[in-house]
Amino acid sequence: MVRGIAAGNFEGLFELRAPVIMIMGAGTIGSRAFSADIDRVGGGSGDYDFLESDLVLVDRDDVERYRLEEIRNKVILGDALKVLRKLDDEVVDMVFIDPPYFLQLPRKRLRRWRVGTVVEGVYDEWDQFSSFQEYDDFITRLLTEVRRVMKPSATIWVIGTYHNIYRVGKIMQDLGFWILNDVIWVKTNPMPNWLGVRFTNATEHLIWAVKGKSVKRYTFNREYAKIFGIWGKTGENVWVLPICQGRERLKDGGGKRLHSTQKPVELLKRAILTSTKEGDLVLDPVAGTGTTGYVARALRRDFIMIEINPRYVKGIVERFRHPPMLKDPQHV
């Protein structure tokens, strides 16, 4: 869920202590302009060994086009809007996008009244926009490229909160997408309502759509939908599960979360199982900590992930060294 962070001087940025990811001081990351040229990202230090992983492909400005087999089951370190333009038309079977939410949170420390603990909000650079128009322009450009690379029968998932999901849905419809469903994720452990002046925000919404109204032969695995639905019988569009927590949550060197909005494995498992087949190719253009590809591989799907933040790509590489053991709910 990262939009535009530049590669700069990363000296002293990374440290890994498996199986928990430890990432040290932020270096000079922050500019919107980005080039993932290997000479700018790495400096010969062991800190940059992750760039040599078979999992990682560093985008270069002099590359005009990627062959599908070059990028299958790869994390591309680069700007999604640039990288997507280098992909051929109609190549992916499913897309999952966890975009910036544009939360517009106040820049002040918030404490829960009764217990006094500090609220960990989302203050990351990638969630900052100057206006709704700038946000809409970014989402429009991203979805335009994503729609082009989707196969005629492909489906797309976009997740968001009340802050952004209605804007995203409107943009999707304007671009020609046809919404099949929304799925409501009910969190069993939402952020506490520390002020008590409004309802507790315990849900996120997923839009599930196809490229256009005439699309008919998309994948929908109804038996999985029935298992995951709230009553487990008729495939309801309500999923009840906790937010990412415990050992699943990636941590930095100070023990804080690596990514503000890391999504749980269970959420991606449900989206992938209900809307793809084994061997399908899944795209996540703003991959964050890589949950989409991480789950896709465990479920025998292929993936392409794009991520602009080298700290997150470092985390993805370490994460893939410890693949999840996912059970097929149809065979439990």
N, C-alpha and C positions, 0 to 999 in steps of 0.2 A: 504494500500500500504506500509506495513511495513515488513521488512525482519528479522532482528535479534537484538532486544534490550533486555537487561537483566533486571530482577527484582532485585532491590537492596534495599537501604534504602529509602523508600518513605515518610518519615516523613515530613509533611507540604506540600505534593505534590498536594493535591486535595482540591478544594473548589467549591461548586455548588451554583449558584444563578439562579434558574429557572426563565424563560425558557432559559436564555442564560447560556452556560457552561463556568465556570470560573476555570481555572486550574493554580495553582501557581508553584513556582520554581521547577526546574527539578530534584532535589534530586541527586541520583547517578545512573542514567541510562546511559548505553553506551556500555557495554560489549557485544560481539557477543554470548557468551555462555548464555543460558537461562534455567531456571527451574521455572515453575509456581507453585511450591509447596505453598500451602496456608500459611504455616508458614513463608515463605520468603516474601510473598506479603503483608500480613496483620499483623498489630501489635495491634489489639484491639481498635484502635482509630475509631472515627466516620468517618474518612476519607475513611475507607475501607468498609463502609456499602454496597457499590455497589457489592462487592463480594458475598453478601448474596442474591442478586436479583435472582429471578427465571429465569431470562434471561441468567445468567452467569454460565458457568461451567469452573472451573479452572482445567486445565490439570495437571496430576500428572505422575511422572516417573514410578510409580508402576502400572499404568493402562495400560494393554496391548491391549485391544480391547473395542470399544464403540458399544453398541447396538444402532441401528438407532433411536429408540424411546427415548433414553437417550439424544440425541443431536439434535433432531428435534426442530426447533425454539429456538436454543441456540446460544449464542456467547461463543466460547471456547477461554479462555485466555491461549495462549500457542504458541509454535513454529509450524508454518504450516507444515514444513517438518516432524516433529515428529508426529503431530496430524493426518495428512492424512494417515500415515502408520497404524493407529489404526482403520480406517474405513473399512468396508467390501467392496468387489468389486461391481461395477455396482449398485450404490444406488441413484445417483442424476440424475435429468432430465435436468438441465442446470447449467452451471458454468459461473460466471463473474469474471474476474481477471483484476485488475488495478495494475500491477507490478511496481517496481521501474523503473524509466526511464533512470537512469545512465546519467544524464544531463551533468555532468562534468563542472559545472559552476565555473568560477574563484572566488577565495576567496577574493573578494574585494567589497567594497560598490559601488553600481552603482546608479547614479542619472540621472533622465530624464533631458535632457539639458534645455528645455524651462521652465518647471515648478519647477524643483529642487527637486522633491519628490524622496524618496528612493525606488528603485525597490525591491519588496519582491520576491526573488528567492527561489529555492529549495536547501537548504543546509543541509537537515536532514541527520542523520547518516545512515538511511536505504537506502539512494540513493548513498552511497559511496561504490565504488568497486575499487580494486587495478588495474584491467585490464579488457579488454573485455572478456578474458578467464574466469575470476572469475564470471563475470556477466552471461556469457553463461552457465556456470556450474550450477549456481543457478536456472536460468530459466529452464534448462533441467531437473533438479531434481524435481522442482515444477510441471512442466507439465507432467512428467512421472507418478507421483502419482495421479494427477488430472485425467489423462486419464484412469487410472485403476478404479477409483470410478465412472466414468460416465457410465450410462446405455448404452446399444448398440445403442439406438436412441437419446441419449442426444446431445445437442449442447453446444458449448463453445464460449464465447466472451472474447477477450483480447484487451485492449485499450492501445495505446501508441502514442508517437510523432515520428517525424523523427529521433530522437536520438536513438530509440530502436526498433521501430515496425518492421523494416526489418530484424533485427537479430532474433526477436521473431518469425516472420513468417517462416524464414528458419528453425529454430529449430522445430517448429510445424510440418512442412512438413517432416523433417528428422525422427521425432518420429511416423509418420504414420497418423497424422491428415489430413483431407481433407478440404481445405478452400472452403466454399460456396460463401462467399462475403467478400469484405471489405465495411465498411460504413464510410463515411467521415463526421465528425462532424465539421461544420462550426460555429465558435464562433462569435456571434454578438457583443461581448465586449472583444476582446482579449487583452492580455497585450500590452500596447503601444510600438511602434517601436521608442525607444528613441534615437537611434544612426542614423538610416536611412541609414545603409550600406548594408542592405539585405532586402528581403521581410518581411513584417509583418507576424509572425507565428500565423495564425488565424484558424488552423485546428488541429484536432487529428484524428487518424485512429482507427477503431475497426475492428478486424478480427473476422469473424463468421465462425465456423468450426464444423465438426463432427469428430468422432473417426477414420474414414477410408473412402476410396473411395466408398466402397460397401454399405454404410449406406444410406437408402432411406426413412425410415418412421420417420423422424424427424419432429418436430412441426414447422410449418411456417404459421402464421396467416396473410394471404395476405391482408385482409381488413384493418388491422391496419397498415401494411406497406404502403398501399396506402395513408392513412391519414397522416402519418408522413413524407412521401417523400416530396421533395422540391416543387413539383408541385401539390401534393395531388391527383394524378390520377393513376399513374402506379407503385407506390412502388419504387421510385428511392432510390439509396443508398447514399443519401445526407440528413443529418439532420441539420437544422439551429436552434440554440438555444444558450442562453447566458451561460457563466460559472457561477458557484455557487457564489451567492452574497447576500447582504442584510441580513435579519434575518435567511435565510437558512444557511448561513456560520457560523459554530461553532467557538466561540471565547475563548481565554484564559483569564487569570486574568488581563493581560495588554491591553486587547482589540484587541490583534492580533489573526490571524487565528489559530485555534487549529491544523489544518492539512494543509499542503502546497498544496495538490492536491485533495481536497474534490470535488467529482463529484456531479453535480446537480441531483435532484430528477427526473426531466424531462428526462434526458438521460437514467437513469435506468428504468423508466416507459416504454420507447420505446423499450428497449432491452427485457424486461420481457414480455410485451404484445405481441410482434411479435413472440416470440420463446418459449412460455410456455402456458400451460392450467391451469385453476384454480385447486388447489390441488397439483400441481407439486412441487418438492423439488429443491430449488436453492442453490448452494454452492458458497460462496466467501471465498477463503482461505487466503486472505490478506485484511481483511475487512476495515481497516482504521477507519473512523467514521461511518461505518455501513450503508451506503446508500442502498446497495443491499438488505439487510434484511428488512430495514425500508420500502422500497417500495414494496418488495415482500409481506409482511404481509398486507399492505394496499390494495393490488390487489388479496388477498385471495390465495396466494401461501405460501408454507412453505419454511424455509431456514435453512442453517447451515452456520455460519460465524466463522472464525478463526482470531484472532488478538493477536499479541504478546505484544503490548504496552498497559499497564494498563491505561494510560491517555486516550487513545482512547476508551477503553472499558468502562471506567467511563463516557465518553461522549455519547457512544451508549446507555447506560442504561438511562441516563437523556433524551436523544432524544426520546426514545420509550415511554416516559411518555406523549408525545405530538404527537400522530400519525397524519400523513398528511391526508387531505381530498382530495383524487384523484378522478377525474371524468373520467368515461369511455368515450373516445372520440367518440365512436360509438353511444353514447346515448345523446350527448350534443345537 
